[in-house]
Amino acid sequence: LTNALYQHRYYALQLEAVEQSREALSLELQAYRRSREAEHGSLESCRKELAVAKQEVRDLPRSLQDATVRWQSDRDELLAERDTLRSDLEAFLPGLTPPGG
């Protein structure tokens, strides 16, 4: 009878240890799943950012070309304005050579 009580107690403790271990593993599994979900969300946001960056890189030559055209147009306008001011100055002050001219 005493032996049976000891065995019962032993197996009850073993069962309790297994249940605690199972609970700990269940919590660990839940934490792992949450981290995987967070990682997946992070991965998705990285993919979106990468797609945006790729599109910006694809658009860069066109943007540079547009900027070059704008700068050339602005430069031409400024040169024309400079030439007009130079001719106005020469007409106002005959014989005066403006700087750079």
Solvent accessible surface area in square Angstrom, and as a share of the most:
residue,aa,sasa,rsa
1,L,176,0.88
2,T,85,0.49
3,N,102,0.52
4,A,56,0.43
5,L,112,0.55
6,Y,150,0.57
7,Q,94,0.42
8,H,130,0.58
9,R,139,0.51
10,Y,117,0.44
11,Y,135,0.51
12,A,38,0.29
13,L,81,0.40
14,Q,80,0.36
15,L,107,0.53
16,E,88,0.39
17,A,55,0.43
18,V,93,0.54
19,E,77,0.35
20,Q,110,0.49
21,S,58,0.37
22,R,148,0.54
23,E,97,0.43
24,A,58,0.45
25,L,109,0.54
26,S,43,0.28
27,L,116,0.57
28,E,114,0.51
29,L,81,0.40
30,Q,84,0.37
31,A,47,0.36
32,Y,125,0.48
33,R,139,0.51
34,R,147,0.53
35,S,61,0.39
36,R,120,0.44
37,E,121,0.54
38,A,67,0.52
39,E,99,0.44
40,H,105,0.47
41,G,39,0.37
42,S,60,0.39
43,L,80,0.40
44,E,60,0.27
45,S,52,0.34
46,C,72,0.43
47,R,130,0.48
48,K,139,0.59
49,E,117,0.53
50,L,98,0.49
51,A,59,0.46
52,V,88,0.51
53,A,45,0.35
54,K,102,0.43
55,Q,81,0.36
56,E,111,0.50
57,V,103,0.59
58,R,147,0.54
59,D,37,0.19
60,L,92,0.46
61,P,88,0.55
62,R,148,0.54
63,S,58,0.37
64,L,101,0.50
65,Q,120,0.53
66,D,69,0.36
67,A,11,0.08
68,T,78,0.45
69,V,94,0.54
70,R,140,0.51
71,W,162,0.57
72,Q,87,0.39
73,S,49,0.32
74,D,74,0.38
75,R,134,0.49
76,D,72,0.37
77,E,111,0.50
78,L,117,0.58
79,L,57,0.28
80,A,59,0.46
81,E,98,0.44
82,R,116,0.42
83,D,68,0.35
84,T,77,0.45
85,L,111,0.55
86,R,62,0.23
87,S,61,0.39
88,D,82,0.42
89,L,67,0.33
90,E,77,0.35
91,A,83,0.64
92,F,158,0.66
93,L,73,0.36
94,P,114,0.71
95,G,87,0.83
96,L,91,0.45
97,T,97,0.56
98,P,13,0.08
99,P,131,0.82
100,G,83,0.79
101,G,63,0.60
